[in-house]
């Protein structure tokens, strides 16, 4: 279904193409009609949001970048330690 509504968009190329190719921001009609908001400000805001997203994903990826076998080993060690503690102290 096609509606007869025109939307303003801002398309940003990704700062890190490993995460996403481009981001598409739909601009509210109120912000484009109101005084004081320029196209450059909209573009800077969209670029800032995209860069913040990439930074947050990179930070999260570094913390959780262990391979699956390491997570399995850590889980097994935790279960073994819990079993040993319950066998010795209860």
C-alpha positions in Angstrom: 0.0 0.0 0.0 1.4 3.4 -1.0 0.4 6.5 0.9 0.7 10.0 -0.4 2.9 11.2 2.4 6.3 12.7 1.7 8.9 12.2 4.4 12.2 13.9 4.9 15.1 11.5 5.6 18.8 11.8 6.5 21.0 9.0 5.2 24.4 8.5 7.0 27.2 6.2 5.8 28.6 4.0 8.5 31.8 5.0 10.4 32.4 1.2 10.7 31.1 -0.8 7.8 31.5 -4.1 9.8 28.4 -3.1 11.9 26.1 -1.5 9.3 26.3 0.0 5.8 24.1 3.1 6.3 21.6 4.5 8.8 18.3 6.2 7.7 16.8 8.7 10.0 13.2 9.9 9.4 13.0 13.6 10.3 9.9 14.8 12.1 7.8 17.4 10.3 7.8 19.7 13.4 11.6 19.9 13.4 11.8 20.8 9.7 9.2 23.6 10.0 10.4 25.1 13.3 12.8 28.0 13.4 16.4 27.5 14.3 17.0 23.9 13.0 19.2 23.8 10.0 20.1 21.0 7.7 23.7 21.0 9.0 22.4 20.6 12.5 20.2 17.6 11.5 23.1 16.0 9.7 25.5 16.5 12.7 23.0 15.1 15.1 22.4 12.0 12.9 26.2 11.5 12.5 26.7 11.7 16.3 24.0 9.1 16.9 25.5 6.8 14.4 29.0 7.2 15.9 27.7 6.6 19.4 26.0 3.4 18.3 29.2 2.1 16.7 31.2 3.0 19.8 28.7 1.2 22.1 28.8 -1.9 19.9 32.6 -1.9 19.7 32.8 -1.6 23.5 30.3 -4.4 24.0 32.0 -6.6 21.4 35.4 -6.3 23.3 33.9 -7.4 26.6 32.0 -10.5 25.2 34.5 -11.6 22.5 35.4 -14.9 24.1 35.0 -18.0 21.9 32.2 -20.4 22.6 34.5 -23.1 24.1 35.8 -20.6 26.7 32.2 -19.8 27.8 31.5 -23.5 28.0 34.6 -24.0 30.1 33.7 -21.1 32.4 30.2 -22.5 32.8 31.4 -26.0 33.6 33.9 -24.6 36.1 31.1 -22.6 37.8 28.9 -25.6 38.0 31.7 -27.7 39.3 32.6 -25.2 42.0 29.0 -24.9 43.1 28.7 -28.7 43.3 32.0 -29.0 45.3 30.9 -26.2 47.7 27.5 -27.9 48.3 29.2 -31.3 48.8 31.8 -30.0 51.3 29.8 -27.5 53.3 26.2 -29.0 53.4 
